Amino acid sequence: MDPKQEFAYESLHLNYKFWLSDKGGKGIMGDGKWLILQKIEETGSLMAATEALGITYRKTWGDLKKIEEKLGFNLLEKTRGGKDGGQTVLTEKGKKLVQAFSLFHQRIEKDIKVAFDAFIEESEL
């Protein structure tokens, strides 16, 4: 093989995403919304979360409302501004959903790493 065309397996990096969908395959929630919910929990504000992630407030608010409709429970508790400003926090069910998705990621990432390492080992000639 021409050295210029030799493939370096060490340079490979596996990318993947997870999402939840309904029985019809329509997406409900995935890594992106999980990240948004984590950032809301961290900042206490939907506005601050969208600004930090560089996404639009209006679309994000609509997306989160759709998730709530599909799941059948509220993810967020929102209070309007006043002298101290507004606040958006996760409901208890919202927190549990984020925690469960985080645990799911931790568990599956271990298995994915093992499978990817085996792929690299098995594919080298």
Protein Blocks (a to p, Z undefined) as FASTA:
>chain_A
ZZklpccfklpccddddddddfkopafbdfklmmmmmmmmmnopaklmmmmnopafklmm
mmmmmmmmmnopafbdcddddfkopaddddfklmmmmmmmmmmmmmmmmmmmmmmmmmmm
mmpZZ
